[in-house]
Amino acid sequence: GKPFLFLWGDRDVQGSAEAFGLWQQALGENALCSFRIYPGLNHLFMPAQEDDSILNVQAAYSRPSSVPAQVSEDLAEWIFQQ
C-alpha cells in the first residue's frame, strides 16, 4: 500500500536495463509505482563518461560531479504528490 519511485540512469553499470525493465513489467500497472529513466547518468545519478565500466567504477564514482537538477526536481515533485 505504499508508493514506490524507481529511478535508473541508463549508463548504470551496476543495475541493468534488464533488471529495471523487469521491475517495470511486473509493477507497471500498479498505480502506486512510478518509473523514471535518466539518459547518460550512472548508478549515482551523475553524468557518466564514455569509458565508464564495472572495471573502473570506483574511479568513475570518485570524479567530482553533481546530480543534475532534473533528478532532484523529479524526486521533489514525486514526494509532493504523495
C-alpha positions in Angstrom: 0.0 0.0 0.0 3.0 2.3 -0.1 4.1 4.3 -3.2 7.4 3.4 -4.9 9.5 5.6 -7.2 12.0 3.6 -9.3 14.9 5.7 -10.8 17.5 4.4 -13.2 20.4 6.0 -15.0 20.8 4.4 -18.4 24.6 4.4 -18.0 24.4 2.5 -14.7 27.0 -0.3 -14.8 25.6 -1.9 -11.6 21.9 -2.0 -12.2 21.0 -3.3 -15.7 18.4 -2.2 -18.1 17.0 -5.7 -17.9 16.5 -5.5 -14.2 14.8 -2.1 -14.4 12.6 -3.5 -17.2 11.6 -6.5 -15.1 10.5 -4.2 -12.2 8.6 -2.1 -14.7 7.0 -5.1 -16.3 6.0 -6.6 -13.0 4.7 -3.4 -11.4 4.0 -1.0 -14.2 0.2 -1.5 -13.9 0.3 -0.6 -10.2 -0.8 3.0 -9.7 1.5 3.2 -6.7 4.6 2.7 -8.8 6.4 5.3 -10.8 9.4 4.8 -13.1 11.9 7.3 -14.4 14.9 6.7 -16.7 17.7 9.3 -16.9 19.8 9.2 -20.1 23.6 9.4 -19.6 23.5 9.0 -15.8 25.3 6.4 -13.8 24.3 4.5 -10.6 24.8 7.7 -8.5 22.7 9.7 -11.0 25.7 11.7 -12.1 26.9 12.1 -15.7 28.8 9.0 -16.9 31.8 9.2 -19.2 32.0 7.1 -22.4 34.7 4.8 -20.9 33.0 4.1 -17.6 32.5 0.4 -16.9 32.2 -2.0 -14.0 36.0 -2.4 -14.2 36.6 1.3 -13.3 33.5 2.0 -11.3 35.3 3.3 -8.2 37.3 5.8 -10.3 34.2 6.8 -12.1 32.4 7.4 -8.8 35.4 9.4 -7.4 35.2 12.0 -10.1 33.8 15.3 -8.9 30.3 15.7 -10.3 26.8 16.5 -9.2 23.3 15.2 -9.7 21.5 17.1 -12.5 18.7 19.3 -11.3 16.1 17.3 -13.2 16.6 14.3 -10.9 16.2 16.4 -7.8 13.2 18.1 -9.3 11.5 14.8 -10.2 12.1 13.4 -6.8 10.7 16.5 -5.1 7.7 16.5 -7.3 7.0 12.8 -6.6 7.3 13.4 -2.9 5.0 16.4 -3.0 2.4 14.3 -4.9 2.4 11.6 -2.2 
